[in-house]
Amino acid sequence: MNTKEPPHETPGDPPLPAAPDPRPAAEAPSRSQSSRAPEVVKIGFALAVLAIIFGGSLRNCEGDSVNYSGNYGERYSEAADDDELCWNAADCLKKARVYSRTGETAYAETAAVKACDLGSSEGCYMLGQDIINKALAENDEDQSKSARRSIRDRLWKGAAKVQESCIAGYPPACEAMARYTGGELSIMKNPARSGQYHTQACELEVLSSCLPAIEFQWEQKKDYKKAWELSKRHCASGNREACVYYAILAENIQSQEPALNDRRRWLRAGCDQYRIPGACYLFGFRTDRDEAPEERLKYLNEACALSKNDKYCSLAEKEKRIQEGRNDARMIAPQG
């Protein structure tokens, strides 16, 4: 059998061109699955590299609440002050929240510091709270004088950051400062300042601060209009005790709000449920002697018993004499 041998090359000669094949070119066979395997491996490797570069953790963002799977600390082999930890205030704040939840305190503090420096009021609040909590955890009466001084300095430093956050308008920071100056941190106890912080927090819709703010404005500042405005807002939010103050203060500033029926209902509740002397006094005073003499006297006596206020007690005693005199007059009046 004759076979066509390929042309030979001799050293130093140029390569011989191959003779053209007169047959039509056949279609290239499709590549098998096994032949594509190396490319699949390459693509998978490339995707893995990209995942490492752009963040190995999956993120699920929903509004301000961000949940991250995985451990952020594994993404940063550098020290906690790595400049690439976060890039803007919002990013740093989210990282601070996450690290705080996962217990990575070094990263949480660094992220909070950067968030605060970049203008995040919540970041300043988180940073201040962290400084205070750490200082309180180390507080021990048996420590040396210098150690106690260091703790005190850090408490002031943390409070300064929380105050900065309150000034910037972050509501929880104002409520926290009210607690700190109200006695939670003895080194800065200041009832007047506490009342002012409660007022700021209430105006920022921190409802837990509203009753202390109302009492502060009423009892210490004597600003009845301000106390009435705060109680009106808090009553509208559904707090019944605030409604009592709203009714009492309306009498002080001679306001037409709330309506008379609501006012009487809240004054009665203020005496029966909350044992507020002013509510007892006003409900008794506004009760008609001819229509309900016993009810009038009952609530005036309650006001006296709860407060020992001379004004309340003298009126209760006067009302008692009036009613006794009226009863005596009925007894001696000629019949029919």
Residue pairs with C-beta under 8 A, 6 or more apart in sequence:
7 16
7 18
9 15
9 16
55 75
56 70
56 74
56 75
57 68
57 69
57 70
57 71
57 72
57 75
58 68
58 69
58 70
59 66
59 67
59 68
60 66
60 67
60 68
60 69
66 94
66 97
66 98
68 98
71 102
71 104
72 95
72 98
72 99
72 102
72 104
72 107
73 99
73 102
73 104
73 107
76 82
76 84
76 85
76 107
78 84
80 106
80 107
80 109
80 110
81 110
82 110
85 92
85 95
85 107
85 110
85 111
85 114
86 92
86 94
86 95
86 111
86 114
86 115
88 118
89 115
89 118
89 119
89 120
89 123
90 120
92 111
92 112
92 114
92 115
92 118
92 120
92 123
93 111
93 112
93 115
93 120
93 122
93 123
93 126
95 107
95 108
95 111
96 108
96 109
96 111
96 112
96 115
96 123
96 126
97 126
99 105
99 107
99 108
99 111
100 108
100 126
100 130
105 130
108 126
108 130
109 127
109 130
111 123
112 123
112 124
112 126
112 127
112 130
113 123
113 127
114 123
115 122
115 123
115 124
115 126
115 127
116 123
116 124
116 126
116 127
116 161
116 164
121 164
121 165
121 168
121 169
121 170
121 173
122 165
122 170
124 161
124 162
124 164
124 165
124 168
124 170
124 173
125 161
125 162
125 165
125 170
125 172
125 173
125 176
127 158
127 161
128 158
128 159
128 160
128 161
128 162
128 163
128 164
128 165
128 173
129 158
129 162
129 176
130 158
131 154
131 155
131 157
131 158
131 161
132 154
132 155
132 158
132 159
132 162
132 185
134 154
135 151
135 154
135 155
135 158
136 155
138 147
138 151
139 148
139 151
143 151
152 187
155 185
155 187
155 188
156 187
156 188
159 177
159 180
159 185
159 188
162 173
162 176
162 177
162 180
163 173
163 177
165 173
166 173
166 174
166 176
166 177
166 197
166 200
169 204
171 201
171 204
171 205
171 206
172 206
174 197
174 198
174 200
174 201
174 204
174 206
174 209
175 197
175 198
175 201
175 206
175 208
175 209
177 193
177 197
178 194
178 195
178 197
178 198
178 201
178 209
178 212
179 194
180 188
181 188
181 189
181 190
181 191
181 193
181 194
181 197
182 189
182 191
182 194
182 198
182 212
183 189
183 194
191 220
192 220
194 212
194 216
195 212
195 213
195 215
195 216
195 217
195 220
195 221
196 216
197 209
198 209
198 210
198 212
198 213
198 216
199 209
199 213
199 216
199 217
199 226
199 230
201 208
201 209
201 213
202 209
202 210
202 213
202 214
202 230
202 233
202 234
203 230
207 234
207 237
207 239
210 230
210 231
210 233
210 234
210 237
210 239
210 242
211 234
211 239
211 241
211 242
211 245
213 230
214 227
214 230
214 231
214 234
214 242
214 245
215 227
217 223
217 224
217 226
217 227
217 230
218 224
218 227
218 245
218 249
221 227
224 249
224 252
224 253
225 253
227 245
227 249
228 246
228 249
228 250
228 252
228 253
228 255
231 242
231 243
231 245
231 246
231 249
232 246
232 257
234 242
234 246
235 242
235 243
235 245
235 246
235 258
240 266
240 269
240 273
241 270
241 274
243 258
243 262
243 266
243 269
244 266
244 267
244 269
244 270
244 274
244 276
244 279
246 258
246 266
247 258
247 262
247 263
247 266
247 267
247 270
247 279
247 282
248 267
248 270
248 276
248 278
248 279
248 282
249 255
250 256
250 257
250 258
250 263
251 282
258 266
264 283
264 286
266 279
267 279
267 282
267 283
267 286
268 279
268 283
269 279
270 276
270 278
270 279
270 280
270 283
271 279
271 280
271 283
271 299
271 302
271 303
275 306
276 306
277 302
277 303
277 306
277 307
277 309
277 312
278 303
280 299
280 300
280 302
280 303
280 306
280 312
281 299
281 300
281 303
281 309
281 312
281 315
283 299
284 295
284 296
284 297
284 298
284 299
284 300
284 301
284 302
284 303
284 316
284 319
285 296
285 300
285 315
287 295
287 296
287 299
288 296
289 296
289 319
289 322
289 323
293 323
293 326
296 319
297 316
297 319
297 320
297 323
300 312
300 315
300 316
300 319
301 316
301 320
303 309
303 312
303 316
304 312
304 313
304 316
304 317
